[in-house]
Amino acid sequence: MHLTEGRNTGLGKITNALEYNGSPPPVFETDDERLSFVTILYLHPEFPSGVISVLDNVPDNVPDNVSVSNTPSKRKIRHQKLVAIIKENGEITTDNLAALLEVSHKTIQRDLAQLKEEGRVIRSGFDSKGNWEVID
């Protein structure tokens, strides 16, 4: 799954992956001595009910009032903004996109790669003199 690794960044990766797909955030609980912890991962709100039977075995200490937000994740909002900007100016550079959206160049590269993979945008021409195009 490549969600954890040996550099103590696994919890951040898991949290980011959950946020990215719109899942509720994880809950981290520790014992009083902080010798161990438990991570609770809640199902995505659109996960089909009845698909897995472990839901019947949820421990009693899991709160019933876990709030699940239906608001889009930061990444989804950024993708919407990216698409809108590209519609306005297909010649915009990734550096300018990063500056406009106040994120790193690497974040823009990842977002554009995902949008290309989803078939929402395409790049024509050369890297330095090409154009972005939104696929409707």
C-alpha positions in Angstrom: 0.0 0.0 0.0 3.0 2.3 0.4 1.3 4.3 3.1 4.0 4.0 5.7 7.7 4.0 5.6 10.8 3.9 7.9 11.2 7.7 8.3 8.4 8.4 10.8 6.2 9.9 8.1 3.6 7.1 7.9 1.0 8.7 10.1 1.2 11.9 8.0 0.8 9.9 4.8 -2.2 8.0 6.2 -3.8 11.3 7.4 -3.2 12.9 4.0 -4.6 9.9 2.1 -7.7 10.0 4.2 -8.2 13.7 3.7 -7.5 13.3 -0.1 -10.3 10.8 -0.6 -12.8 12.6 1.7 -12.7 10.2 4.6 -13.2 11.3 8.2 -9.9 12.1 9.9 -8.3 9.4 12.1 -8.4 9.5 15.8 -5.2 8.8 17.8 -5.6 7.7 21.4 -2.7 6.9 23.9 -2.6 5.3 27.3 -1.8 7.4 30.3 1.9 6.5 30.2 2.0 7.2 26.4 3.6 3.7 25.9 1.1 2.7 23.2 -1.5 4.2 21.0 -4.5 3.2 19.0 -5.5 4.7 15.7 -9.1 4.6 14.7 -9.9 4.9 11.0 -13.5 5.6 10.1 -15.1 4.5 6.8 -15.7 7.0 4.0 -19.3 8.3 4.2 -20.0 6.9 0.7 -18.7 3.4 1.5 -21.4 1.0 0.6 -23.2 -0.3 3.7 -23.2 -4.1 4.3 -20.0 -4.7 2.2 -18.0 -5.8 5.2 -19.2 -7.4 8.3 -16.6 -5.9 10.7 -18.9 -3.0 11.2 -20.9 -5.2 13.5 -17.8 -5.6 15.7 -17.1 -2.0 16.3 -15.8 -1.5 19.9 -18.1 0.2 22.4 -15.6 3.0 23.0 -15.9 4.4 19.4 -17.9 7.6 19.7 -21.3 7.7 18.1 -21.1 11.4 17.4 -18.2 11.3 15.0 -18.8 14.1 12.6 -18.4 13.4 8.9 -18.0 16.4 6.8 -19.4 16.4 3.3 -17.3 19.3 2.3 -14.7 18.7 -0.5 -11.1 18.1 0.5 -8.5 20.8 0.0 -7.1 18.9 -2.9 -10.5 18.6 -4.7 -11.0 22.4 -4.2 -7.5 23.0 -5.6 -8.2 20.8 -8.6 -11.4 22.8 -9.3 -9.3 26.0 -9.1 -6.6 24.5 -11.4 -9.2 23.5 -14.0 -10.8 27.0 -13.9 -7.4 28.7 -14.3 -6.3 26.5 -17.1 -9.7 27.2 -18.9 -8.8 30.9 -18.7 -5.2 30.6 -19.7 -3.9 27.4 -21.2 -0.4 28.8 -21.5 0.1 29.3 -17.7 3.2 27.8 -16.3 3.4 25.4 -13.3 5.4 28.0 -11.4 2.6 30.6 -11.9 0.0 28.0 -10.9 1.9 27.3 -7.7 2.1 31.0 -6.9 -1.5 31.6 -7.6 -2.7 28.7 -5.5 0.0 29.2 -2.8 1.4 25.7 -2.9 4.7 24.2 -3.9 5.7 23.4 -7.5 5.8 19.7 -6.6 2.2 19.9 -5.4 1.1 21.4 -8.7 3.0 18.7 -10.6 1.2 16.0 -8.6 -2.2 17.7 -9.1 -1.7 18.1 -12.8 -0.5 14.5 -13.1 -3.7 13.3 -11.4 -5.9 15.6 -13.5 -4.2 14.2 -16.7 -4.6 10.6 -15.4 -8.3 11.3 -14.8 -8.6 12.7 -18.3 -9.6 16.2 -17.2 -6.7 18.0 -18.7 -4.1 17.4 -21.4 -0.8 19.0 -22.3 0.1 19.7 -25.9 3.3 20.9 -27.3 6.7 21.0 -25.5 7.1 21.3 -21.7 8.4 24.9 -22.0 6.2 26.2 -24.8 3.1 23.9 -24.5 -0.5 24.5 -23.7 -2.9 23.0 -21.1 -6.3 22.1 -22.3 -9.4 21.3 -20.2 -11.3 18.2 -21.4 -15.1 18.8 -20.8 
